[in-house]
Each structure stands twice: as structure tokens, then as C-alpha cells.
Amino acid sequence: MNPQGILVVALNQRGQASPATWELLGAGRALADAAKQPLFAVLPGGTAEQARELVERGADRVLWTAHPSLKEFNDEMHTQAVCAAAQQLSPARILLPGSVAGRSLACRLAVKLQAGLATDVSEFSPSGMVKRGAFGGNLTAEVEFKSPIQVMTVQAMAFPPAARQAGRAGEAAELAFAPAAARTEVISFSAEEAGEIDLGGAERIVSGGRGVGGPDGFKAVRDLAHALGAAVGASRAAVDSGWIPYRHQVGLTGRTVRPKLYVACGISGQIQHLAGMSNAANIVAINTDPECPMMQQATISVAADIFEFIPLVVAEIKKRKGVPVAA
């Protein structure tokens, strides 16, 4: 059978849909429309209600299964489920999130399906080639597939999420799934309680870089983030220096973000950091060097000392919110 159509792999995070799924559906819908082919989705460890939402966000046909072996992510079990769906649907392209789980699953699928594999794809072309960052974002590589089936992970925040259209027509059916025994199992999961807004889906982010001077310098960054109701980010230099945990890192070697507002405090704007946040709708840069790349990239550039400027901004925000400001 000649492979046709795009298959989006929707991975749940402990029962909840991942925001990356909506981005995959947005990218998949554009691809399917351009090729005049159907958009499929497979939902391992999901429900009929979640499958219906995938239809409302652009999928033409969804296969879902609530098999208990898929409750937690397991490379082997999820590979079996996606392969079962691929055998039934025969897609030409399979899209997965550029997450740890997505990458782990993608390489297994490529082997099982004898498919070509490309990771961290940021752009699709009508010719069938894809583009991805290389050498820390300094180059853009074009990848050409020679295989009938193509497996690819999609860079986070590279595509806008698909909007939900209530009542959209499409098919959602339960996948017949009888898995073979796996060699591994998930014993338990313990979430890290950071008490902060996660970078992944944050609409506002305040990040600090080498210019904050040290771990204590992130107090000003956090003060501004809390005042704005924003997540806290950081550059690779700040993380590598041990000033803030890796989970806050923005960039090619950290998280790729697409907020409505990105405030860069003391960040010069190295290429790998810009590649991770340049899709922000509005960028505010605060730096003492008016010529640094981040200041040139910003929507609004403020040439100032962050330790003098940020407290003034925080005080003004609190004033407008009616929050008492300490003298």
C-alpha cells in the first residue's frame, strides 16, 4: 500500500493532553492541506473525550486506546501502539513532539517502520524536505528523505497551536491493541514541586543571563516575574554557572518558548538563546550594552542597569494593581 496522509502522535502527560499536541496538529493540518491528504492522530493511553478534541482541533481520523499498559509513558508499549495505528492507517509522515518522550519514541518507530528520521524539525517545504537547526543554531540543515515513510520530531513552539472548532466533523475510533509483554515497567512517578509557572506554555517569561552577576541576581528577575505573573527563564550561561536550575534554560539546548511577552534581563543574545525565544510576540530587553544582539532583536530596548530599573518597574506594577509597596 502506498503511504498517504500525516499521522500526529498525541502523547498525554499523566492523563492530560500535552500542549505540544496542539502544535503538532497545527503543523499537521497545514501539511495535510498542502498535500491534499488526510490528517490522522493516534492517542495512546487516552479517552474517547480526548480523541474527540483532537478531531475538533483538525484531525480527520483519530485512533485511541485506554489500555492500562499506556497509563504512564513506556517506550516499548507506546511504540507498539503507534505501530499498530500506522499499520491500520498507512501514513506517509509521522509527527511527534520534540520532547524527551517524543525523541525516544521516534527512534524506535523509525527502526520498526524502516522509516527515515529527522529531529527538531522547524520548517516543512512543499518539496518534502524539512529544515532543522544544526551546530547550535548557527546553520540550518535541509533534510531529504529517501524512505516511503518519514518519522520526525517537531521543535517545540515552532508552529502555532491548532484552534478548537466545536462540532468539527471527523472520526474517532478505539484502536484494537493487544500488546506483547514489555521488558520495562514504570514503578512510580514523583513530580518536582517547583511552585513556579512552567516555561513550556507560559504567556509571559522573564529571563536572566550573565548580566545578573550571580545566583543572588535572580532575585530581581523573580520579583519582576512574580509581579507580571510570568515564568522565570535563564540563558545557558547562567545555568552553566550554577546560578539557576536547568529546567529554566531557554534556547536550543534548553526549552523553546513562544510567549506573548519575553523580558530578557542582562542577556546579550547568543544565537542559541535567540533560536529558543525569537518567536515571542513581544520582546523587552534590559541591558547596559545597547549594541548587543538581544537589544537589536527586541521590540523594546531599555539601556539600563537591571538592578536599578527592575525595582522601579515592579513598584509601578504593584501601584497599578493596588498592592502596598514597602518604603
Secondary structure per residue as TSV (DSSP state, phi and psi in degrees):
chain	resnum	aa	ss	phi	psi
A	1	M	-	360.0	133.4
A	2	N	-	-75.1	120.0
A	3	P	-	-61.1	135.5
A	4	Q	-	-143.1	142.2
A	5	G	S	98.0	167.6
A	6	I	E	-113.2	133.0
A	7	L	E	-115.0	119.6
A	8	V	E	-95.9	128.7
A	9	V	E	-94.9	111.0
A	10	A	-	-94.0	109.2
A	11	L	-	-100.1	125.6
A	12	N	E	-81.8	154.8
A	13	Q	E	-114.9	95.2
A	14	R	T	50.5	53.3
A	15	G	T	89.8	-10.9
A	16	Q	E	-110.1	142.1
A	17	A	E	-65.2	138.0
A	18	S	-	-79.7	137.3
A	19	P	H	-56.0	-27.6
A	20	A	H	-62.7	-25.7
A	21	T	H	-62.1	-40.1
A	22	W	H	-67.5	-33.6
A	23	E	H	-67.3	-41.2
A	24	L	H	-62.2	-40.4
A	25	L	H	-66.4	-36.6
A	26	G	H	-63.8	-45.6
A	27	A	H	-67.1	-42.5
A	28	G	H	-64.4	-39.0
A	29	R	H	-64.6	-41.6
A	30	A	H	-63.8	-41.9
A	31	L	H	-63.7	-46.2
A	32	A	H	-62.9	-41.8
A	33	D	H	-65.5	-41.1
A	34	A	H	-65.0	-36.7
A	35	A	H	-91.2	-4.5
A	36	K	T	55.2	48.4
A	37	Q	-	-127.1	162.7
A	38	P	-	-76.2	155.3
A	39	L	E	-107.7	118.6
A	40	F	E	-103.7	164.9
A	41	A	E	-147.1	145.8
A	42	V	E	-122.2	135.2
A	43	L	E	-123.1	89.9
A	44	P	E	-75.8	130.3
A	45	G	T	71.6	32.4
A	46	G	-	-118.3	-170.6
A	47	T	-	-123.9	167.3
A	48	A	H	-62.2	-36.7
A	49	E	H	-65.0	-42.2
A	50	Q	H	-67.1	-37.5
A	51	A	H	-62.2	-38.5
A	52	R	H	-64.0	-36.6
A	53	E	H	-65.6	-34.4
A	54	L	H	-62.1	-37.9
A	55	V	H	-64.1	-44.1
A	56	E	H	-68.7	-16.1
A	57	R	T	-103.2	14.6
A	58	G	T	126.0	-16.9
A	59	A	-	-73.8	140.8
A	60	D	S	-86.2	-32.4
A	61	R	E	-146.4	132.3
A	62	V	E	-124.8	132.4
A	63	L	E	-110.1	127.0
A	64	W	E	-130.3	155.9
A	65	T	E	-148.4	138.4
A	66	A	-	-105.7	27.1
A	67	H	-	-55.5	133.0
A	68	P	G	-59.2	-24.8
A	69	S	G	-68.5	-11.5
A	70	L	G	-106.6	10.3
A	71	K	S	-60.7	-43.5
A	72	E	S	-111.6	153.0
A	73	F	-	-65.8	127.8
A	74	N	-	-138.0	117.7
A	75	D	H	-50.1	-48.6
A	76	E	H	-65.8	-48.4
A	77	M	H	-66.7	-42.4
A	78	H	H	-67.8	-34.3
A	79	T	H	-62.0	-43.8
A	80	Q	H	-61.6	-41.4
A	81	A	H	-66.7	-44.4
A	82	V	H	-68.1	-38.5
A	83	C	H	-63.2	-38.0
A	84	A	H	-63.4	-40.7
A	85	A	H	-68.1	-40.9
A	86	A	H	-64.2	-36.9
A	87	Q	H	-64.0	-36.4
A	88	Q	H	-78.4	-36.4
A	89	L	H	-96.0	-26.9
A	90	S	-	54.3	59.1
A	91	P	-	-79.3	156.5
A	92	A	S	-88.4	-32.1
A	93	R	E	-129.4	138.5
A	94	I	E	-122.4	122.6
A	95	L	E	-107.8	132.1
A	96	L	E	-128.8	157.1
A	97	P	E	-69.1	150.8
A	98	G	S	-83.0	41.6
A	99	S	S	-96.7	176.2
A	100	V	H	-59.6	-45.7
A	101	A	H	-66.2	-42.0
A	102	G	H	-62.4	-42.4
A	103	R	H	-67.4	-40.9
A	104	S	H	-62.1	-41.4
A	105	L	H	-72.5	-37.2
A	106	A	H	-61.0	-44.1
A	107	C	H	-67.0	-36.1
A	108	R	H	-66.4	-42.1
A	109	L	H	-63.6	-41.2
A	110	A	H	-59.9	-40.4
A	111	V	H	-69.3	-48.2
A	112	K	H	-62.2	-38.8
A	113	L	H	-96.6	1.1
A	114	Q	T	52.6	50.5
A	115	A	-	-111.5	157.4
A	116	G	E	-74.9	154.5
A	117	L	E	-132.7	132.5
A	118	A	E	-132.9	137.3
A	119	T	E	-111.7	154.8
A	120	D	E	53.0	45.2
A	121	V	E	-69.1	134.0
A	122	S	E	-118.1	-8.7
A	123	E	E	-157.3	139.9
A	124	F	E	-111.5	147.0
A	125	S	-	-118.9	153.5
A	126	P	T	-58.5	-25.8
A	127	S	T	-73.2	-12.3
A	128	G	S	103.5	-11.1
A	129	M	-	-78.6	157.4
A	130	V	E	-127.3	159.5
A	131	K	E	-118.2	144.6
A	132	R	E	-147.4	152.6
A	133	G	E	-71.1	146.9
A	134	A	E	-140.2	157.1
A	135	F	T	51.9	53.4
A	136	G	T	66.1	24.2
A	137	G	T	89.6	0.2
A	138	N	T	-74.9	-23.1
A	139	L	E	-130.6	155.6
A	140	T	E	-112.1	121.3
A	141	A	E	-96.8	138.7
A	142	E	E	-100.9	128.1
A	143	V	E	-111.6	126.3
A	144	E	-	-110.2	130.8
A	145	F	-	-92.3	141.9
A	146	K	-	-109.3	-7.5
A	147	S	S	-95.2	152.5
A	148	P	S	-63.8	-32.3
A	149	I	S	-110.4	137.8
A	150	Q	E	-122.7	127.0
A	151	V	E	-111.1	132.4
A	152	M	E	-148.9	142.6
A	153	T	E	-95.1	143.7
A	154	V	E	-107.9	131.6
A	155	Q	-	-59.4	134.0
A	156	A	T	-60.2	139.3
A	157	M	T	66.6	11.2
A	158	A	S	-77.6	-21.9
A	159	F	S	-129.9	144.2
A	160	P	-	-67.4	147.0
A	161	P	-	-68.2	148.8
A	162	A	-	-73.6	133.7
A	163	A	-	-77.3	151.6
A	164	R	-	-87.2	130.7
A	165	Q	-	-116.9	99.5
A	166	A	T	-57.2	132.5
A	167	G	T	84.0	4.2
A	168	R	-	-59.9	140.5
A	169	A	-	-77.6	141.7
A	170	G	-	171.9	170.5
A	171	E	E	-111.6	135.4
A	172	A	E	-127.9	119.8
A	173	A	E	-133.5	152.1
A	174	E	E	-78.1	134.6
A	175	L	-	-81.7	128.1
A	176	A	-	-70.8	113.4
A	177	F	-	-137.8	112.9
A	178	A	-	-126.2	85.6
A	179	P	-	-73.0	151.3
A	180	A	-	-77.2	161.4
A	181	A	-	-64.0	142.3
A	182	A	-	-96.1	156.6
A	183	R	S	-88.2	-9.5
A	184	T	-	-129.6	157.6
A	185	E	-	-147.1	152.4
A	186	V	-	-86.7	120.2
A	187	I	-	-84.8	-47.4
A	188	S	-	-160.5	164.8
A	189	F	-	-137.3	134.1
A	190	S	-	-127.3	113.1
A	191	A	-	-75.9	143.3
A	192	E	-	-77.5	126.4
A	193	E	-	-92.3	90.9
A	194	A	-	-87.2	-23.1
A	195	G	-	66.8	23.9
A	196	E	S	-130.7	162.4
A	197	I	-	-71.2	133.6
A	198	D	-	-73.2	139.9
A	199	L	S	-62.4	-37.2
A	200	G	T	-48.8	-51.6
A	201	G	T	-111.5	15.6
A	202	A	-	-68.4	136.7
A	203	E	S	-86.3	-19.2
A	204	R	E	-134.2	134.8
A	205	I	E	-137.4	135.2
A	206	V	E	-117.0	120.1
A	207	S	E	-117.6	149.6
A	208	G	E	-118.9	150.0
A	209	G	-	-127.2	-156.7
A	210	R	G	-58.1	-27.4
A	211	G	G	-67.7	-12.0
A	212	V	G	-77.0	-15.8
A	213	G	-	87.5	-19.2
A	214	G	S	164.8	-179.7
A	215	P	G	-59.0	-35.3
A	216	D	G	-67.2	-25.0
A	217	G	G	-67.7	-19.1
A	218	F	H	-75.5	-7.9
A	219	K	H	-62.3	-42.4
A	220	A	H	-64.3	-39.6
A	221	V	H	-62.7	-45.3
A	222	R	H	-66.4	-38.0
A	223	D	H	-59.5	-44.9
A	224	L	H	-68.3	-40.2
A	225	A	H	-61.9	-44.3
A	226	H	H	-65.2	-38.5
A	227	A	H	-65.5	-34.3
A	228	L	H	-89.9	-9.2
A	229	G	T	68.5	42.3
A	230	A	-	-113.7	162.6
A	231	A	E	-81.5	158.3
A	232	V	E	-101.8	125.6
A	233	G	E	-117.7	177.8
A	234	A	E	-158.1	158.9
A	235	S	-	-86.2	166.2
A	236	R	H	-62.1	-37.4
A	237	A	H	-59.8	-41.4
A	238	A	H	-67.9	-39.4
A	239	V	H	-69.4	-46.3
A	240	D	H	-61.5	-27.1
A	241	S	T	-79.7	-6.4
A	242	G	T	81.3	16.7
A	243	W	S	-80.2	-22.8
A	244	I	S	-155.6	146.7
A	245	P	-	-62.8	157.0
A	246	Y	G	-60.1	-30.1
A	247	R	G	-59.6	-15.0
A	248	H	G	-93.0	-5.0
A	249	Q	B	-72.5	129.7
A	250	V	B	-108.3	134.9
A	251	G	S	141.4	-177.7
A	252	L	T	-61.2	-33.1
A	253	T	T	-95.4	7.6
A	254	G	S	-130.0	-124.8
A	255	R	B	-103.8	141.0
A	256	T	-	-97.0	128.7
A	257	V	-	-125.0	160.4
A	258	R	-	-143.2	60.0
A	259	P	-	-79.4	167.7
A	260	K	S	-75.3	-29.6
A	261	L	E	-136.8	128.1
A	262	Y	E	-126.5	118.8
A	263	V	E	-107.6	116.5
A	264	A	E	-102.4	114.6
A	265	C	E	-107.5	111.8
A	266	G	S	66.1	31.6
A	267	I	-	-111.2	120.8
A	268	S	-	-71.3	-33.3
A	269	G	-	101.8	51.2
A	270	Q	-	-63.1	154.4
A	271	I	H	-58.2	-38.2
A	272	Q	H	-70.3	-27.8
A	273	H	H	-76.6	-43.5
A	274	L	H	-59.7	-36.6
A	275	A	H	-64.7	-22.8
A	276	G	H	-91.3	-11.6
A	277	M	H	-139.4	4.2
A	278	S	T	-68.3	-12.9
A	279	N	T	-85.3	4.9
A	280	A	-	-61.8	141.4
A	281	A	S	-65.6	-40.2
A	282	N	E	-136.2	131.4
A	283	I	E	-119.8	125.8
A	284	V	E	-113.6	121.9
A	285	A	E	-111.2	131.5
A	286	I	E	-120.2	115.0
A	287	N	E	-158.3	151.1
A	288	T	S	-81.3	-12.9
A	289	D	-	-103.2	102.2
A	290	P	T	-69.4	-12.0
A	291	E	T	-99.4	-1.2
A	292	C	S	-70.2	154.8
A	293	P	H	-54.3	-38.2
A	294	M	H	-64.7	-38.9
A	295	M	H	-66.4	-33.4
A	296	Q	H	-73.5	-30.7
A	297	Q	H	-80.2	-23.9
A	298	A	-	-70.0	151.4
A	299	T	S	-70.2	-43.2
A	300	I	E	-128.8	126.3
A	301	S	E	-111.5	131.2
A	302	V	E	-120.6	111.1
A	303	A	E	-84.6	97.0
A	304	A	S	-161.3	163.0
A	305	D	-	-77.9	123.6
A	306	I	H	-61.5	-30.7
A	307	F	H	-77.0	-16.9
A	308	E	H	-94.3	-37.7
A	309	F	H	-80.5	-44.4
A	310	I	H	-60.8	-44.5
A	311	P	H	-58.7	-33.2
A	312	L	H	-67.8	-40.4
A	313	V	H	-66.8	-45.0
A	314	V	H	-59.9	-43.6
A	315	A	H	-62.0	-40.3
A	316	E	H	-67.4	-40.1
A	317	I	H	-62.5	-45.7
A	318	K	H	-63.3	-38.9
A	319	K	H	-61.1	-46.5
A	320	R	H	-68.9	-25.5
A	321	K	H	-86.2	-7.8
A	322	G	T	79.0	22.3
A	323	V	-	-92.1	131.1
A	324	P	-	-59.7	138.3
A	325	V	-	-110.3	130.1
A	326	A	-	-65.9	140.9
A	327	A	-	-71.5	360.0
